[in-house]
Amino acid sequence: MGFLHSRRASLCVLFTFCLLIVLSSTANAQRTNFEQAERFTTQMMQKMTGDTEVDANWIEEQDRFWYSYENQKGKNWFFVDAADRRKRPLFDRQQLAAQLSESFNKAFDYKDLPLKDFEYNTKDGLFTFHVDSINFKYELQNNRLIQGDSLKKESRKDWATYSPDSTWIAYAKNHNLYLMRANDPDSAEYQLTTSGERWYSFQADEGDTTSNKKLRSVAQWFEDSNKLYAPRRDDREVKELWVIHSLKERPTLETYKYPMPGEEHVPQHEIWTFRADTLKSTNGIKLDINNPEWKDDVPGGAYFNNGGIYTGTGSDYLYILRRNRQWNKIDVLKANTTTGNSEVLFSEESNPYFNVMMANLAVLNGGEEYLWWSERTGWGQYYLYDSEGNLKNRITNGYYTAGDIVKIDTTKRTLYFEGYGREEDLNPYYAQLYKINFDGSDMERLTPEKATHEISESDKGNFFVDNFSRVNMPTQSVLRDGDGDVILELEQTDISRMKEVGWKAPEPFSIKAADDATDLYGVMWKPSDFDSTKSYPIISYVYPGPQTEPFPIGFTLSGSRAQPAALAQLGFVVVAMGQRGGSPIRSKYYHNFGYGNLRDYPLPDNKYGIEQLAARHSYIDINRVGIYGHSGGGFMSTAAILTYPDFYDVAWSESGNHDNNIYNMWWSEIHDGVKKVTREVKTDSTSGDSVKTETEFKSSIETNIALADNLKGHLMLTTGTADDNVHPSNTIRMANALIKAGKDFDYMILPDKPHGYGDYEPYVVRRRWRYFAEHLLGDYRPNEININIPDYDEDE
């Protein structure tokens, strides 16, 4: 009995001890505020504010534009005359609602008029739209609504590429290029090519589909409407890749061409020109644009502005950017569209690679001069060349980056352009509008506000619609003249309803990179009920670049850069920050930092940045660190938790390119490098001493798979099963390595979803909330996600 009594007592003590542990754990767990997060989703924030910028629709060859704008007063349409500095409602909404009610014998809400495909018809000088499949015309001068016919199934002609004079329509069919006369339903069709076939097609985005239907083509018109040009890509020798659509009634296989780094057979590019007045398949001219010394050179193609193809005022010449496969050499070509012959105007070499994402060429006065963008000094600047390709002078100069061309005034010989990092008191990511003379004189900043500026220029004179904002300053939309003066206030984003429910603006910050010298920038989100005396886990939202960085620059309530606002409401401090190698607008050195080190380059800066923020702010708990991202961010977040397993506790990784050796060749070869190997090989010959030169390219990139043994924390991998960008094999290989290493991890597939998750995104966002709540806050309440996802659409 004594023994039994003693044993019972011991069991009672053990039970009490275990109960105390459970109670203690429960007490330490933080109850996650999911309800508060729901109030700050991107969908809810957009609903509370409406539009956050003016999207100006400039009328061709005029200084007038129209725009629609939705706010707490409903959806409005406005018409602006820039030269007269006048803004007025485009129409009386109540009057138009009454007119539509008479046409349809039903009531319309004047605050939400369902005007579809609203646009200005330049030829007739009036607006057109349709409602419930009925066409309407609206005469601006006398406010008259004219009802037309029922909208025909193909009346919009999504497959058509109209000539500028609206005389011709170009389209594709069965992979070949066709023309027909516009506005003539009985027009004959004229076949311009006969060599088109699958994977060698004149179709746009449908080179894998053979169809007798009219489809949009790759053709583009010259401004004079006399000729058109068509860049055709030859994928016939490129290896295939596949994804399976499992939700079809019978699962189907999707086949596409996908070149991987270092492969022998890569896409080949060619450019054809055609005359519109010679309607025969023999009139096509294939331009001579290949460099025989560059194996697998790529004229135009991936990442170039305008596809690397530029036109002048006429149609006699086409101007083309041609690069080698290593991406470090570029030729600027002038091609004769009648003979097909081409000449090199000038060339440039930039190591380790040329920043083709910002490369820009402007053809002035039909080829009398050229503007060219170059990083030859380490910062992107503009240069002026003469008609023969000789350098005349540098236009912009300084330790800043000149960005996109906004407008060129050839009469005043003035360049308007976006610039970054010129003023020391400004965030270097804030886009500013500048003007400068072609000779480099009289440079002037036209946007004095300390904010980032999004510019839309007039088609005729020098007028600009400017949407300017910061992450903590809602967008103001104004109209400026050519001197930068504000001549009309357009709109101001209304955030009053967001403030009523407790919204607080995110906070910009700056830190040092791991070299303790380079300035990095970022944004921090906190809960709306933030208490500086409490301790919060920190979560880093990441994207490694190198074409962009993850933090928002201006005011935004939509997209992945706005999602941290809701995540923070759960009880986190969420940050997004840049890292060396992350953006092309800082400098060439900054942008090229990660070359040859694609997996590891962003990680030290992210870790050091979090450590600095934790040292700066006592409310950040450095012992509870999360990280997440999509695509390159999925790759980076997994690399981070495997490289620093004692620092990062939780990683959520979506659709990551965990093995860049099976990602697309352009991304991998440009940012990690590709080696050109040349060797001499003996050939079969009776003389026995004949040799030929063979060239091949080699690429080898460090993978996340190699780090699988390091996992200690919690890792979630997700992928869409129909992802034809970052193939699901990337995530599957990562999962396989973790299984072989005996690691505990989580894995979620999104059935039939591509690289973006579409209507599954709300579900994924809330699963992400739950994952961080469980593993960083200890909140393991029952998982209940109430999201209505539409039934599967077989045609999706």
C-alpha positions, 0 to 999 in steps of 0.5 A, spaced: 500 500 500 505 504 501 508 503 494 502 504 491 500 510 495 507 513 493 507 512 486 500 515 486 503 521 489 508 521 484 504 521 478 500 526 481 506 531 482 508 529 475 501 531 472 501 537 476 508 539 473 505 538 466 499 542 467 503 548 470 508 547 463 502 547 459 498 553 463 505 557 462 506 555 455 499 558 454 500 564 458 506 566 454 502 565 447 500 571 444 493 571 442 493 573 434 488 579 432 486 576 426 480 580 426 484 586 426 488 583 420 482 582 416 480 590 416 487 592 413 487 587 407 489 590 400 482 589 398 479 592 404 484 598 404 482 599 397 475 599 398 476 604 403 480 609 399 478 608 392 483 610 386 490 612 389 492 616 382 490 619 376 491 615 370 491 620 364 489 618 357 492 623 353 488 625 346 493 624 340 496 630 338 493 634 343 494 637 350 487 634 352 486 628 356 481 624 360 481 620 366 476 616 371 477 617 378 473 613 384 472 615 391 467 616 396 463 620 391 463 614 387 466 613 380 467 620 376 469 622 369 473 628 368 476 632 362 482 636 362 484 641 357 492 643 359 493 649 355 487 652 358 488 650 365 481 647 365 478 641 368 471 639 368 466 633 369 466 629 362 458 628 363 453 629 368 453 623 371 445 623 373 443 625 366 447 620 363 444 615 368 437 617 366 439 617 359 441 610 360 435 608 364 430 610 358 434 606 353 434 600 357 428 601 361 431 600 368 434 604 373 442 605 373 446 608 379 449 614 377 455 613 382 457 607 379 455 607 371 457 600 368 461 604 362 465 598 359 471 600 354 470 607 355 475 611 350 476 617 345 475 616 338 480 620 335 477 620 328 470 622 330 472 626 336 467 623 341 467 618 346 465 610 345 463 605 350 458 599 351 453 597 356 450 590 357 453 589 350 450 595 347 454 600 343 454 608 345 457 614 342 457 620 347 458 627 343 462 631 348 460 638 345 453 637 346 452 632 351 449 628 347 448 620 348 447 616 341 445 609 342 448 604 337 447 597 335 448 590 339 456 589 341 458 583 336 462 578 338 468 580 335 467 587 334 473 589 338 477 585 334 482 583 340 486 580 334 487 586 330 493 590 330 491 597 326 496 601 322 496 608 325 492 611 319 487 605 321 487 603 313 490 596 315 489 590 320 495 585 321 494 579 324 496 572 325 493 565 323 496 558 322 503 561 325 503 566 319 502 573 318 496 576 314 493 583 312 486 585 311 483 592 310 480 595 316 473 597 316 471 593 311 467 586 313 468 583 306 475 585 305 479 579 302 485 577 307 492 577 304 497 572 306 504 575 307 508 569 310 508 562 308 514 559 313 510 560 319 510 553 324 509 551 331 515 554 335 517 559 329 511 563 329 508 570 327 503 569 333 504 573 339 504 569 345 501 563 342 507 560 338 505 553 341 498 553 338 496 552 331 489 555 329 485 557 323 482 563 327 485 570 327 490 571 333 494 577 335 501 577 331 508 580 333 507 585 327 508 592 329 507 598 324 511 604 322 508 611 324 507 612 316 503 606 315 507 604 309 510 598 312 510 593 318 515 589 322 515 583 325 520 580 330 520 572 330 523 567 335 525 561 333 524 556 338 524 549 334 531 547 337 529 549 344 528 543 349 521 542 351 518 543 358 511 541 361 506 542 366 500 538 368 493 541 368 490 536 373 483 539 374 480 538 367 475 533 366 481 529 363 488 532 366 492 535 360 499 536 359 501 543 357 508 543 353 512 549 352 519 551 350 524 553 356 531 554 355 535 553 361 542 556 363 548 553 359 544 549 354 546 549 347 540 550 343 537 557 345 532 561 342 534 565 335 531 572 333 530 575 327 526 581 324 522 581 318 519 587 314 513 588 309 510 593 305 503 594 306 502 596 298 505 590 296 500 584 298 504 578 296 508 573 301 514 574 297 515 582 299 517 580 306 525 582 307 529 578 313 534 583 316 541 582 316 542 583 324 546 577 326 553 578 328 557 572 325 562 572 331 557 571 336 554 565 337 547 565 339 547 572 339 540 575 341 538 581 337 532 585 341 529 580 345 528 579 353 529 585 358 530 590 352 526 596 352 521 596 346 524 589 345 530 592 343 527 595 336 526 602 335 523 606 329 524 613 326 520 618 323 519 614 316 519 607 315 526 606 311 530 604 317 529 600 323 534 601 329 536 595 333 540 593 339 544 586 339 547 583 344 552 577 345 550 571 350 554 573 355 550 580 355 556 584 356 557 587 349 551 591 345 551 593 338 546 599 335 544 597 328 541 601 323 537 596 318 535 598 311 528 595 311 528 595 303 534 591 302 535 588 309 542 590 310 544 593 316 550 597 319 553 598 326 552 605 328 556 604 335 558 599 340 559 598 347 562 593 352 560 593 359 562 588 364 560 583 368 554 585 364 550 591 360 544 593 364 539 592 359 533 593 363 535 600 363 538 601 356 535 606 352 535 609 345 532 615 342 532 616 334 532 624 333 529 627 326 529 620 322 536 618 324 540 625 324 542 624 331 541 619 337 540 619 344 543 613 348 543 611 355 550 608 358 553 606 365 560 607 362 562 612 368 558 607 373 552 611 373 547 611 368 547 617 363 545 620 357 549 621 351 548 624 344 551 621 337 551 624 330 548 620 324 554 616 323 554 614 330 560 618 333 559 621 340 558 628 340 557 630 347 555 627 354 548 630 356 547 628 363 553 628 368 554 626 375 554 621 380 546 619 380 542 615 375 538 618 369 532 613 368 527 613 363 526 618 357 519 622 359 519 626 353 524 629 347 522 636 345 527 636 338 525 643 337 527 646 343 533 640 343 531 639 350 530 632 354 525 630 359 527 624 364 526 621 370 532 621 375 534 618 381 539 619 387 542 626 385 539 630 391 543 628 397 537 630 401 532 625 398 531 618 398 535 615 392 529 611 390 524 617 389 523 618 382 524 626 380 523 629 373 528 633 370 529 637 363 536 638 360 538 641 353 542 636 349 548 640 350 548 638 357 546 645 359 541 648 364 539 642 367 533 643 372 529 639 377 521 640 375 519 636 381 520 640 388 516 635 392 520 630 397 516 624 394 517 619 388 513 622 382 510 618 377 509 622 370 505 621 364 506 626 358 502 630 353 502 627 346 503 634 343 506 640 348 510 639 354 505 638 359 505 632 365 500 629 369 504 628 376 502 623 381 507 624 387 507 620 394 511 617 399 509 611 403 507 615 409 504 621 404 498 619 400 498 621 393 497 628 390 495 628 383 497 635 379 498 637 372 505 641 371 507 645 365 514 644 361 517 648 367 515 644 372 509 649 375 503 646 378 497 649 373 492 645 376 490 640 382 487 634 380 486 629 385 488 627 393 487 620 395 482 620 401 484 616 407 479 618 412 476 612 412 482 608 413 484 613 419 477 611 422 479 604 423 486 605 426 490 605 420 497 608 421 502 609 415 508 605 414 515 608 416 521 609 412 528 607 415 535 607 413 540 602 415 547 600 413 549 594 409 554 589 412 560 593 409 558 598 414 558 603 409 553 602 404 546 606 405 540 601 405 533 603 405 526 600 407 519 600 410 517 598 417 509 596 418 507 596 426 500 594 428 495 599 429 495 598 436 502 598 437 505 599 444 512 601 444 513 597 451 511 590 448 516 586 445 514 584 438 517 578 433 520 581 426 518 578 419 522 580 413 519 581 407 524 579 401 526 580 394 533 579 392 532 583 385 536 585 381 531 588 377 527 591 383 527 591 391 521 589 395 519 595 399 514 600 396 517 607 394 510 611 394 503 610 397 500 604 395 494 599 398 495 594 393 499 588 391 504 584 395 508 591 397 502 593 401 500 586 404 505 587 410 500 592 413 495 586 414 500 581 417 503 587 422 496 587 425 497 580 427 502 582 432 508 583 428 513 588 426 514 587 419 520 590 414 522 590 407 528 593 405 533 593 400 540 590 399 546 591 395 545 588 388 538 589 389 536 595 384 539 598 378 537 605 379 542 606 385 549 605 381 552 600 376 556 597 382 550 596 387 546 593 381 552 588 379 554 586 387 551 579 386 554 577 380 556 570 380 553 569 387 546 569 385 544 564 392 548 568 397 549 575 396 543 578 399 543 574 405 548 578 410 545 585 408 538 582 410 540 579 417 545 585 419 539 590 417 534 586 422 540 586 427 541 594 427 533 595 427 533 590 433 538 594 437 535 601 435 528 599 437 527 595 444 520 593 442 523 588 436 524 581 439 531 579 435 529 572 438 523 571 434 525 572 426 521 570 420 522 571 413 518 570 407 517 572 399 515 570 392 519 567 386 526 570 387 523 572 394 521 564 395 528 563 393 531 568 398 527 566 404 529 559 404 536 560 402 536 565 409 533 560 414 538 554 411 544 559 411 543 562 418 539 557 421 540 559 428 537 566 426 531 565 422 526 561 426 520 561 420 520 562 413 514 562 408 517 561 401 512 561 395 514 559 388 522 559 389 527 558 384 531 554 389 535 551 383 537 556 378 540 551 374 533 549 371 530 556 371 530 560 365 537 562 361 536 569 361 535 570 368 540 565 370 546 567 365 545 574 366 545 575 373 550 569 375 554 569 369 555 564 363 562 562 361 564 561 353 568 555 352 572 555 345 576 549 343 578 546 336 576 539 334 579 534 328 574 533 323 573 527 319 577 528 313 581 524 308 587 529 309 587 527 317 589 534 319 582 538 318 580 542 324 574 546 326 572 551 332 567 549 337 563 553 342 559 552 348 557 555 354 557 553 361 553 555 367 553 552 374 549 556 380 549 554 387 542 552 389 538 551 396 538 544 395 545 543 397 543 547 404 538 542 406 542 539 412 542 546 415 534 546 417 532 547 424 526 552 424 520 552 421 519 552 413 513 552 408 514 551 401 508 553 396 508 552 389 503 552 383 502 546 379 502 549 373 507 554 374 511 555 367 515 561 369 519 558 376 517 550 374 514 546 380 520 542 379 524 547 383 520 546 389 519 539 388 527 538 388 527 542 395 522 538 398 526 532 396 533 534 399 529 536 405 526 529 406 533 525 404 536 530 410 530 527 415 528 534 416 521 536 418 518 542 413 511 544 410 509 543 403 503 546 400 501 546 392 496 550 389 492 546 384 493 548 377 495 555 379 501 558 375 506 563 378 501 568 381 496 564 385 490 568 382 483 567 386 487 563 391 491 568 393 486 570 399 487 563 401 494 563 401 495 570 405 491 567 410 495 561 411 501 565 411 498 569 417 496 562 421 503 560 419 507 566 423 502 566 428 503 559 430 510 559 430 512 566 432 506 567 437 505 560 439 497 561 437 495 554 435 487 556 435 483 551 430 485 553 423 478 556 420 479 560 414 473 563 411 474 565 404 470 564 398 473 561 392 470 560 385 468 554 382 474 551 378 473 554 371 475 549 365 477 555 361 481 558 366 
